[in-house]
Amino acid sequence: MPISNRIGSHRMSVPALLILTAALLAGRIQAADDVMILPGDTSRIPVNRWPTIAALRGQDAFMPAVNSAPGLARLKSFAITEKRQEIVNRLFRHLISGSGQDSDVAYQIGKKPWDNCQPLLHWAASEGEADIVQFLLSAPGITANVVDSRLGRTPLHWATRQGQYITMELLLAARGIDVNARDIKQKTPLHLAVIFGHDDAVVALVHADNINVTAVDKDGKAPLQHAMEHWSADPGSLARQYIIMVLIAVGAGFGPMSDVTPLYWAVDHDYSNIVKMLLKLGGIDVNEGGGARSSPLCKAVMQNRHRLVEMLLEHEDIDANAGDPLLLAVQERHIGIAKMLAQHPKLVMSTGVWQAVQLAEQYGDSQLVPWIIAPRKLARSTTGLFKYP
């Protein structure tokens, strides 16, 4: 279970805060270890950055700063195995002495296994250990984009995978962070946030600088496709529904080479729940399939999907003539759908409608012809064709 230890999460209760305030106003307070702290004295405030602590080396405040660093103290509490103790002791010696190579510090933090095959920084990010992550990111030689040896994932991948929003924030603010880093399956942190349904992580990532919302993974899938597939499998999830809405709002598609619209894609894959949701969104062009594709309505007609046709026809902006869906229905002998289209008030006379009437006659679908001609006041001519009366 994620731990989610937030920086500064050790908040005081209201009564304790009032007592503290009163003591400050009185001029001084008594610390827990009986050390007097005068107003304005910051020497007792814990420091959680490696360079700031190292700068105190040789001063009386150095060891107290080392021992009170939240990240280092928290790290020591997890050093419960010989392997972990070795890593912590090595980092401690580097910090105390100031000697050694930055590359060794970076190796201990970002490459050497801490938990199974997972390095220390990746583990801390995935467990929501914000104090530890903040401290480690400030260490010399470390990069926020270091990858693990098993899955090729960065700490941001792991924080996102586990939905650890607080460590995600720290990593997104890290210098040089690559928000589009790929793991061995070519998945970005955004892919993982979508796949595992972490809506707050998705929101944070899509607003990150230089984010690529249409990146495709090894399976050729963009985050939006994963979002739709997972919500279709779990239509009761409000978080997954929200993820789709967020991705569409920022212009996410199905890959850099794909211009298919979300609505067309949902119709093509028979995701009725997604179609229903998309039709309720503002800014969705119900008649656009993307590129040279037919309209979503024509696609639904071709695939004989009655429910999708019905849903599309109920939309106020539907164009019942675009792409000649009635003609397609007659050609494919989808009589039920043809009747729905024939009765639609927005179906107007066109070459395609005329051809549908003649084709229905040729196919012997005599029961369909009245559905087309009656609402439009057509009459049979002496040649057997239809005309306006």
C-alpha positions in Angstrom: 0.0 0.0 0.0 1.4 3.4 -0.9 2.7 5.3 2.1 2.4 8.9 0.7 4.5 10.7 3.3 4.2 14.3 2.3 6.8 16.9 3.0 5.9 18.8 6.1 3.1 16.4 6.8 3.8 16.3 10.5 1.4 19.1 11.2 0.5 20.2 14.7 -2.9 20.1 16.1 -4.8 23.4 16.5 -4.4 23.5 20.3 -0.6 22.8 20.0 -0.3 25.5 17.3 -2.0 28.0 19.6 0.3 27.2 22.5 3.3 27.5 20.2 2.1 30.9 18.9 1.7 32.2 22.5 5.1 31.0 23.4 6.6 32.8 20.4 4.8 36.0 21.3 6.3 35.7 24.8 9.7 35.8 23.3 11.1 32.3 23.4 10.1 28.7 23.6 11.5 25.6 25.2 12.4 22.9 22.6 11.9 19.2 23.3 15.6 18.7 23.9 15.8 21.7 26.3 17.6 23.9 23.8 16.4 27.5 23.9 15.4 28.9 20.5 15.1 32.6 20.2 12.7 34.3 17.8 14.2 34.5 14.3 16.7 31.7 15.0 16.6 29.3 12.1 19.4 27.0 13.1 16.9 24.5 14.5 14.8 24.3 11.3 15.6 20.9 9.6 17.3 21.2 6.2 16.6 18.5 3.6 19.0 19.4 0.8 22.4 17.8 0.4 24.3 21.0 -0.8 22.9 23.1 2.0 23.9 20.6 4.7 27.3 20.1 3.1 27.9 23.8 3.1 27.8 23.7 6.9 30.7 21.2 7.1 33.3 22.4 9.7 30.7 24.4 11.6 29.0 23.5 14.9 25.7 23.3 13.1 26.9 20.6 10.6 26.2 17.4 12.6 22.9 18.7 14.0 21.8 19.4 10.4 22.9 16.0 9.2 21.1 14.2 12.0 17.9 16.2 11.6 17.6 16.1 7.8 14.1 14.6 7.3 15.1 12.6 4.3 18.2 11.1 5.8 16.4 10.3 9.0 13.6 8.7 7.2 16.1 6.7 5.0 17.8 5.3 8.1 14.5 4.0 9.4 14.2 1.8 6.3 17.7 0.5 6.4 16.5 -2.8 7.8 18.7 -5.2 5.8 22.5 -5.4 5.4 22.2 -4.4 1.8 20.2 -1.2 2.7 22.5 -0.4 5.6 25.5 -0.5 3.3 23.9 2.0 0.9 22.8 4.4 3.7 26.2 4.2 5.4 28.0 4.9 2.1 25.8 8.0 1.5 26.3 9.1 5.1 30.1 8.9 4.7 30.0 10.9 1.5 28.0 13.6 3.1 30.1 13.7 6.3 33.5 13.7 4.6 32.8 15.5 1.3 35.2 13.0 -0.3 34.6 10.4 -2.9 33.2 10.7 -6.4 29.8 12.1 -7.3 29.4 9.1 -9.6 29.4 6.8 -6.6 26.7 8.8 -4.9 24.6 8.6 -8.1 25.2 4.9 -8.3 24.1 4.2 -4.7 21.0 6.3 -5.3 19.9 5.5 -8.8 21.4 2.1 -9.8 22.3 -0.1 -6.9 19.4 -2.4 -5.9 17.6 -1.3 -2.8 14.4 -3.2 -2.8 14.7 -6.4 -4.9 15.9 -5.0 -8.2 14.6 -1.5 -7.6 17.1 1.3 -6.9 16.7 3.6 -3.9 15.3 6.7 -5.7 12.8 4.6 -7.7 11.7 2.8 -4.6 11.2 6.1 -2.7 9.3 7.6 -5.6 7.0 4.6 -5.9 6.3 4.5 -2.1 5.5 8.2 -1.9 8.5 8.9 0.4 8.6 12.6 -0.4 11.2 13.6 2.2 13.6 10.9 0.9 13.0 11.8 -2.7 13.6 15.5 -2.1 16.9 14.7 -0.3 18.1 12.3 -2.9 17.3 14.6 -5.8 19.6 17.2 -4.3 22.5 14.7 -4.0 25.6 15.4 -6.2 25.7 13.6 -9.6 22.1 12.4 -9.5 19.7 12.8 -12.4 15.9 12.5 -12.1 15.9 10.5 -15.4 18.0 7.6 -14.2 16.5 4.3 -15.3 16.3 1.0 -13.5 17.8 -2.1 -14.9 14.7 -4.3 -15.0 12.0 -2.3 -16.8 14.0 0.7 -17.9 11.7 3.0 -15.9 12.6 6.4 -14.4 11.5 7.4 -10.9 8.7 9.4 -12.5 7.4 6.2 -14.2 7.3 4.6 -10.7 5.7 7.5 -8.9 3.1 7.7 -11.6 2.6 3.9 -11.8 1.7 3.9 -8.1 -0.3 7.1 -8.1 2.1 8.9 -5.7 1.1 12.4 -6.5 3.4 14.1 -4.0 6.6 12.5 -5.3 5.4 13.1 -8.8 5.3 16.8 -8.0 8.9 16.7 -6.8 10.1 14.8 -9.9 8.2 17.1 -12.3 9.9 20.1 -10.7 13.3 18.4 -10.9 15.9 20.0 -13.2 16.0 18.4 -16.7 13.1 16.0 -16.0 12.0 14.1 -19.1 8.3 13.7 -18.9 8.2 11.6 -22.1 10.8 9.1 -21.0 10.2 5.5 -22.4 10.5 2.2 -20.6 11.4 -1.1 -22.3 7.8 -1.3 -23.6 8.0 2.3 -24.9 5.5 3.5 -22.3 5.7 7.0 -21.0 4.7 8.0 -17.5 1.4 9.2 -19.0 0.7 5.8 -20.4 1.1 4.3 -16.9 -1.1 7.0 -15.3 -3.8 6.2 -17.8 -3.5 2.4 -17.6 -3.7 2.4 -13.8 -6.5 4.9 -13.6 -4.7 7.7 -11.7 -6.7 10.7 -12.8 -4.8 13.3 -10.7 -1.5 12.0 -12.2 -2.9 12.4 -15.7 -4.0 16.0 -15.0 -0.5 16.8 -13.7 1.3 15.2 -16.6 -0.8 16.7 -19.4 0.0 20.1 -18.1 3.7 19.5 -17.8 6.1 21.3 -20.2 6.9 19.4 -23.4 4.5 16.6 -22.7 3.6 14.4 -25.7 0.0 13.3 -25.3 0.0 11.2 -28.5 3.1 9.1 -27.9 2.5 5.5 -28.8 4.0 2.5 -27.0 5.4 -0.8 -28.2 1.8 -2.0 -29.0 1.2 1.1 -31.1 -1.2 2.5 -28.5 -1.5 6.2 -27.4 -2.7 7.1 -23.9 -6.1 7.9 -25.3 -6.6 4.4 -26.7 -5.6 2.9 -23.4 -8.0 5.2 -21.6 -10.9 4.2 -23.8 -10.2 0.5 -23.6 -9.8 0.5 -19.9 -13.0 2.5 -19.3 -14.9 0.3 -21.6 -13.9 -2.6 -19.4 -14.8 -0.7 -16.3 -17.6 1.7 -17.3 -18.5 2.4 -13.7 -15.2 4.2 -13.0 -15.6 7.9 -12.8 -11.9 8.3 -12.7 -11.4 6.6 -16.0 -14.2 8.5 -17.6 -12.6 11.7 -16.3 -9.2 10.7 -17.8 -10.8 10.4 -21.2 -12.3 13.8 -20.9 -9.0 15.3 -19.8 -7.1 13.8 -22.7 -9.6 14.9 -25.3 -9.6 18.4 -23.8 -5.9 18.7 -24.4 -6.1 17.4 -27.9 -4.8 13.9 -27.4 -5.2 11.6 -30.4 -4.3 8.0 -31.3 -0.7 8.6 -32.3 1.4 11.1 -34.3 0.4 9.4 -37.6 -3.3 9.0 -36.9 -6.0 11.7 -37.5 -9.0 9.5 -36.6 -11.4 11.3 -34.2 -12.2 9.8 -30.8 -15.9 9.4 -31.7 -15.1 7.6 -35.0 -12.6 5.3 -33.1 -15.2 4.5 -30.4 -17.8 3.7 -33.0 -15.4 1.6 -35.0 -14.6 -0.5 -31.8 -18.3 -0.6 -30.7 -17.7 1.1 -27.4 -21.2 2.3 -26.8 -20.5 3.8 -23.4 -17.7 5.9 -24.8 -19.9 7.0 -27.7 -22.6 8.0 -25.3 -20.1 10.0 -23.2 -18.5 11.7 -26.2 -21.8 12.8 -27.6 -22.5 14.7 -24.4 -19.2 16.6 -24.5 -19.0 20.1 -26.0 -16.7 20.6 -28.9 -17.1 17.2 -30.4 -17.9 17.2 -34.2 -20.4 14.4 -34.5 -20.0 14.3 -38.2 -16.2 14.2 -38.4 -14.3 10.9 -38.8 -10.9 12.4 -39.4 -8.9 12.6 -42.6 -10.6 11.0 -45.6 -12.8 8.7 -43.4 -16.5 8.6 -43.6 -18.6 10.0 -40.8 -19.1 8.1 -37.5 -22.7 7.6 -38.6 -21.7 5.9 -41.8 -19.3 3.7 -40.0 -22.0 2.6 -37.6 -24.3 1.9 -40.5 -21.7 -0.2 -42.3 -21.1 -2.3 -39.2 -24.9 -2.8 -38.6 -24.7 -1.3 -35.1 -28.3 -0.3 -34.4 -27.7 1.2 -30.9 -24.8 3.4 -32.1 -26.8 4.6 -35.1 -29.7 5.4 -32.8 -27.4 7.4 -30.4 -25.8 9.3 -33.3 -29.2 10.2 -34.9 -30.4 11.6 -31.5 -27.6 14.2 -31.5 -28.8 17.7 -32.5 -25.9 18.3 -34.8 -26.1 15.1 -36.8 -26.0 15.3 -40.6 -28.2 12.5 -41.7 -27.1 12.9 -45.3 -23.3 13.2 -45.1 -21.8 10.2 -46.8 -25.2 8.8 -47.8 -25.8 6.6 -44.8 -29.3 5.6 -46.1 -27.8 4.3 -49.4 -25.2 2.4 -47.4 -27.9 0.8 -45.2 -29.9 -0.3 -48.3 -26.7 -1.6 -50.1 -25.8 -3.7 -47.0 -29.4 -4.9 -46.6 -29.5 -3.4 -43.0 -33.2 -2.9 -43.2 -33.8 -1.9 -39.5 -31.1 0.8 -39.7 -32.5 2.0 -43.1 -35.9 2.5 -41.5 -34.4 4.5 -38.7 -32.6 6.7 -41.2 -35.7 7.0 -43.4 -37.7 8.4 -40.6 -35.2 10.9 -39.4 -36.4 14.5 -39.9 -33.0 15.7 -41.0 -32.8 13.3 -43.9 -33.4 15.5 -47.0 -33.8 14.5 -50.6 -30.4 14.0 -52.3 -28.9 11.9 -55.1 -28.0 9.3 -52.4 -31.6 9.1 -51.1 -33.0 8.7 -54.7 -30.5 5.9 -55.3 -31.5 4.3 -52.0 -35.2 4.2 -53.2 -34.3 2.7 -56.5 -32.0 0.2 -55.0 -34.6 -0.9 -52.4 -37.0 -1.5 -55.3 -34.5 -3.6 -57.2 -33.7 -5.6 -54.1 -37.4 -6.3 -53.5 -37.3 -4.5 -50.2 -40.8 -3.1 -50.9 -41.6 -2.7 -47.2 -38.7 -0.1 -47.0 -39.8 2.1 -49.8 -42.8 3.6 -48.1 -40.7 4.5 -45.1 -38.5 6.6 -47.4 -41.1 8.2 -49.7 -44.0 8.9 -47.4 -42.4 11.5 -45.2 -41.0 13.3 -48.2 -44.3 13.3 -50.3 -42.8 11.4 -53.2 -45.0 9.8 -55.9 -44.3 7.2 -58.5 -44.1 8.5 -62.1 -45.3 6.7 -65.2 -41.8 5.4 -65.7 -41.8 3.7 -62.3 -39.4 6.2 -60.8 -40.3 8.6 -58.0 -40.9 12.3 -58.2 -42.4 15.1 -56.1 -46.2 15.2 -56.5 
